[in-house]
């Protein structure tokens, strides 16, 4: 959405989903929430990490890659039918292990950007997956944006360099699943996802997961949020339930001032930051493989 004769604005919805359900169920939920976000007037709807395949590797490793591609195609059709941007996730095999992918789908149903998670997290992910080799930078309606996936958010360079390059919104699909005791401490200490506004001055939109897998050994921390460039909450989800949160982002408030200050101070680092920004721009459209 936009506001005539006023500041640029973008309405975003983040969907909080169960992280360990079969592909067919995940596809059905994706369609449902795409329609819900459209009905609420959102321009973008963001789903959690591995939202289609699930993050539960006994499910992931049993999937037919063609079935995963078919489900992703159906999400693309739903985006086109509803005229909305969608960010959805899959874990897919390559010639060398799996990649944990985020797919940016435009309102015409076209995949216009893909990003592979860089930093592997859980034991199964470390066993089956490898990291990607680029940072994320893409545009929605002329607004530069970036992506990280879950654990990537613990590595500030992964989003601060795109902020230096012009990104005003960080989309953060996540699945902060862990042993139940660890998830409890993440909730208490606020460690599951930490707002990035205080070190970048950009918007931060997190779509996280909830629920337990079939073996009951883990859970996920929930707490999806949309925060402003100061780190203040615009919308927040609960810890246990599937739900969708929505907020309007006044884009000009994301001035990226803290990230930009880092380019110039200290001066001896300036050429290195500038080189990294240019390399990020050059690699932005590379398809992870």
C-alpha positions as CSV (number, residue, x, y, z in Angstrom):
1,X,0.0,0.0,0.0
2,X,1.0,3.6,-0.3
3,X,-0.2,6.9,1.1
4,X,-1.0,9.6,-1.4
5,X,0.8,12.9,-0.9
6,X,2.5,11.6,2.2
7,X,5.4,9.4,3.4
8,X,6.0,6.1,1.5
9,X,4.4,3.2,3.4
10,X,4.3,-0.5,3.0
11,X,1.9,-2.8,4.8
12,X,3.5,-6.1,5.8
13,X,2.1,-9.3,7.4
14,X,4.2,-12.0,9.1
15,X,2.8,-15.4,9.5
16,X,3.7,-17.6,12.5
17,X,3.3,-21.3,11.7
18,X,4.0,-24.8,13.1
19,X,7.5,-25.9,12.0
20,X,7.0,-29.7,11.8
21,X,4.1,-30.5,9.5
22,X,3.9,-32.3,6.2
23,X,4.2,-30.5,2.9
24,X,0.5,-30.7,2.0
25,X,-0.5,-29.1,5.3
26,X,2.1,-26.3,4.9
27,X,0.9,-25.6,1.4
28,X,-2.7,-25.3,2.6
29,X,-1.7,-22.9,5.3
30,X,0.3,-20.8,2.9
31,X,-2.7,-20.4,0.6
32,X,-5.0,-19.5,3.6
33,X,-2.7,-16.8,5.0
34,X,-1.9,-15.4,1.5
35,X,-5.6,-14.7,1.1
36,X,-5.9,-13.4,4.7
37,X,-3.0,-11.0,4.2
38,X,-4.5,-9.8,0.9
39,X,-7.9,-9.3,2.6
40,X,-6.2,-7.1,5.3
41,X,-4.6,-5.0,2.6
42,X,-1.0,-6.1,2.9
43,X,1.5,-5.7,0.1
44,X,3.9,-8.4,1.5
45,X,3.3,-11.6,3.4
46,X,6.3,-13.3,5.1
47,X,6.4,-17.0,6.1
48,X,8.8,-18.7,8.5
49,X,12.0,-20.5,7.6
50,X,11.4,-23.7,5.5
51,X,7.6,-22.8,5.6
52,X,6.8,-25.3,2.8
53,X,9.1,-28.3,3.5
54,X,9.1,-27.8,7.3
55,X,12.4,-27.6,9.3
56,X,11.9,-31.2,10.6
57,X,14.5,-33.2,8.7
58,X,12.9,-36.6,8.9
59,X,10.1,-35.0,6.8
60,X,12.6,-32.9,4.6
61,X,14.8,-35.8,3.6
62,X,11.8,-38.0,2.6
63,X,10.4,-35.4,0.2
64,X,10.3,-35.7,-3.6
65,X,12.1,-32.6,-4.9
66,X,9.5,-32.4,-7.7
67,X,6.7,-32.2,-5.1
68,X,8.5,-29.4,-3.3
69,X,8.9,-27.5,-6.6
70,X,5.2,-28.2,-7.4
71,X,4.2,-26.7,-4.0
72,X,6.4,-23.7,-4.6
73,X,4.7,-23.2,-8.0
74,X,1.3,-23.2,-6.3
75,X,2.4,-20.6,-3.9
76,X,3.6,-18.5,-6.9
77,X,0.1,-18.9,-8.4
78,X,-1.5,-17.9,-5.2
79,X,0.7,-14.7,-5.1
80,X,-0.4,-13.9,-8.6
81,X,-4.1,-14.6,-8.0
82,X,-4.0,-12.3,-5.0
83,X,-1.6,-9.6,-6.3
84,X,0.6,-9.8,-3.3
85,X,4.4,-10.3,-2.6
86,X,5.2,-13.5,-0.8
87,X,8.4,-14.7,1.0
88,X,8.3,-18.5,1.4
89,X,10.9,-21.0,2.4
90,X,12.1,-24.5,1.4
91,X,14.9,-26.8,2.1
92,X,16.0,-28.4,-1.2
93,X,18.7,-30.9,-2.3
94,X,21.6,-29.9,-4.6
95,X,24.5,-31.9,-5.9
96,X,26.3,-31.1,-2.6
97,X,23.9,-31.4,0.3
98,X,20.8,-29.3,0.9
99,X,20.2,-25.5,0.8
100,X,17.9,-23.7,3.2
101,X,16.2,-21.2,0.8
102,X,14.0,-18.1,1.0
103,X,12.1,-17.3,-2.2
104,X,10.9,-13.8,-2.9
105,X,7.8,-14.0,-5.1
106,X,6.4,-10.8,-6.7
107,X,2.8,-9.9,-7.1
108,X,2.8,-11.4,-10.6
109,X,3.8,-14.8,-9.2
110,X,7.4,-14.6,-10.3
111,X,10.4,-15.7,-8.1
112,X,12.6,-12.6,-8.4
113,X,15.1,-13.3,-5.7
114,X,16.4,-16.3,-3.8
115,X,18.7,-16.4,-0.8
116,X,20.4,-19.4,0.9
117,X,20.9,-19.4,4.6
118,X,24.6,-18.8,5.5
119,X,25.0,-20.0,9.1
120,X,23.7,-23.5,9.9
121,X,22.1,-24.0,13.3
122,X,20.7,-27.3,14.6
123,X,22.5,-30.7,14.5
124,X,20.3,-31.9,11.6
125,X,20.8,-28.8,9.6
126,X,24.6,-28.9,10.1
127,X,24.5,-32.6,9.0
128,X,22.4,-32.2,5.9
129,X,22.9,-28.6,4.7
130,X,25.6,-26.2,3.6
131,X,25.6,-22.4,3.6
132,X,25.0,-20.0,0.8
133,X,27.6,-17.6,-0.6
134,X,25.9,-14.2,-1.0
135,X,24.1,-11.6,1.0
136,X,20.5,-10.6,0.1
137,X,19.5,-7.4,-1.7
138,X,16.3,-6.9,-3.6
139,X,13.5,-4.4,-4.3
140,X,9.8,-4.3,-3.5
141,X,8.0,-1.5,-5.2
142,X,11.2,0.5,-5.4
143,X,12.1,-0.1,-1.7
144,X,15.4,-1.9,-1.2
145,X,15.1,-4.8,1.2
146,X,17.3,-7.6,2.5
147,X,16.8,-11.1,4.0
148,X,18.4,-13.3,6.6
149,X,17.3,-16.7,7.8
150,X,17.1,-17.5,11.5
151,X,20.7,-18.0,12.8
152,X,22.0,-15.5,10.2
153,X,20.5,-12.8,12.4
154,X,23.2,-13.4,15.0
155,X,25.8,-12.2,12.5
156,X,25.2,-8.5,12.0
157,X,27.3,-8.2,8.9
158,X,24.7,-10.3,7.1
159,X,22.2,-7.4,7.3
160,X,24.3,-4.3,8.0
161,X,26.2,-4.5,4.8
162,X,22.9,-4.6,2.8
163,X,21.7,-1.7,5.0
164,X,24.9,0.2,3.9
165,X,23.9,-0.6,0.3
166,X,20.4,0.9,0.8
167,X,18.2,-1.7,2.3
168,X,15.5,-0.2,4.6
169,X,13.7,-3.4,5.6
170,X,15.1,-6.7,7.0
171,X,12.8,-9.7,6.4
172,X,13.7,-12.5,8.8
173,X,12.1,-15.9,8.3
174,X,13.0,-18.1,11.3
175,X,12.5,-21.4,13.0
176,X,14.0,-21.0,16.5
177,X,13.4,-24.6,17.4
178,X,15.5,-26.2,20.2
179,X,15.2,-28.4,23.3
180,X,12.4,-27.2,25.5
181,X,14.8,-25.9,28.2
182,X,16.8,-23.9,25.7
183,X,13.7,-22.4,24.2
184,X,12.4,-21.3,27.6
185,X,15.7,-19.5,28.3
186,X,15.5,-17.9,24.8
187,X,12.1,-16.5,25.7
188,X,13.2,-15.2,29.1
189,X,16.3,-13.5,27.8
190,X,14.9,-12.3,24.5
191,X,17.6,-14.3,22.6
192,X,15.4,-15.9,19.9
193,X,15.5,-12.9,17.7
194,X,17.0,-9.6,18.7
195,X,15.7,-6.4,17.0
196,X,18.2,-4.9,14.5
197,X,16.9,-1.4,14.5
198,X,19.2,-0.3,17.4
199,X,22.3,-1.1,15.3
200,X,21.1,-0.2,11.8
201,X,18.0,2.0,11.9
202,X,16.0,-0.2,9.6
203,X,12.7,-2.1,9.9
204,X,12.8,-5.7,11.1
205,X,10.0,-8.2,10.2
206,X,10.3,-11.7,11.8
207,X,8.2,-14.7,10.9
208,X,9.0,-17.4,13.4
209,X,7.5,-20.9,14.2
210,X,5.7,-22.6,17.0
211,X,4.9,-26.2,18.1
212,X,6.6,-29.5,18.7
213,X,7.7,-32.3,16.2
214,X,6.3,-35.8,16.4
215,X,8.9,-37.0,18.8
216,X,8.2,-34.2,21.3
217,X,11.8,-33.5,21.9
218,X,11.9,-29.9,20.8
219,X,9.7,-26.8,20.6
220,X,9.9,-23.4,19.0
221,X,9.9,-20.0,20.7
222,X,7.2,-18.1,18.7
223,X,7.3,-14.4,19.4
224,X,7.2,-13.2,15.7
225,X,7.4,-9.4,15.5
226,X,7.5,-6.3,13.3
227,X,9.7,-3.6,14.8
228,X,10.5,0.0,13.8
229,X,13.9,1.4,13.1
230,X,14.3,2.2,16.8
231,X,13.6,-1.5,17.7
232,X,10.2,-0.7,19.1
233,X,7.4,-3.2,18.5
234,X,4.7,-2.4,15.9
235,X,3.2,-5.9,16.1
236,X,4.0,-9.0,18.2
237,X,2.8,-12.6,18.2
238,X,2.4,-15.0,21.1
239,X,4.6,-18.0,22.0
240,X,2.4,-20.9,21.2
241,X,-0.2,-20.4,18.5
242,X,-0.3,-20.0,14.8
243,X,-1.2,-16.5,13.9
244,X,-0.6,-13.5,11.6
245,X,0.6,-10.1,12.6
246,X,0.4,-6.9,10.4
247,X,1.9,-3.4,10.5
248,X,2.3,-0.5,8.2
249,X,6.0,0.6,7.7
250,X,6.6,4.3,7.2
251,X,9.6,3.7,5.0
252,X,11.3,7.1,5.3
253,X,11.8,6.5,9.0
254,X,14.4,3.8,8.1
255,X,17.4,6.1,7.5
256,X,20.0,3.4,8.2
257,X,22.1,6.0,10.0
258,X,23.9,3.7,12.3
259,X,25.0,1.4,9.5
260,X,26.0,4.4,7.4
261,X,28.1,5.8,10.2
262,X,30.1,2.6,10.2
263,X,31.3,3.3,6.7
264,X,33.0,6.5,7.6
265,X,34.2,5.7,11.2
266,X,36.9,4.7,11.6
267,X,38.2,6.0,8.3
268,X,40.7,3.2,7.8
269,X,37.9,0.7,7.3
270,X,36.0,2.9,4.7
271,X,37.5,1.2,1.6
272,X,36.8,-2.2,3.0
273,X,33.2,-1.5,3.7
274,X,32.7,0.1,0.3
275,X,34.2,-2.9,-1.4
276,X,31.9,-5.2,0.5
277,X,28.9,-3.1,-0.4
278,X,29.8,-3.3,-4.1
279,X,30.4,-7.0,-4.0
280,X,27.0,-7.5,-2.3
281,X,25.3,-5.6,-5.1
282,X,27.2,-7.6,-7.8
283,X,26.1,-11.0,-6.2
284,X,22.6,-10.1,-5.4
285,X,21.0,-11.7,-8.4
286,X,23.0,-14.9,-8.3
287,X,20.8,-18.0,-8.0
288,X,21.9,-20.2,-5.1
289,X,22.9,-23.6,-6.3
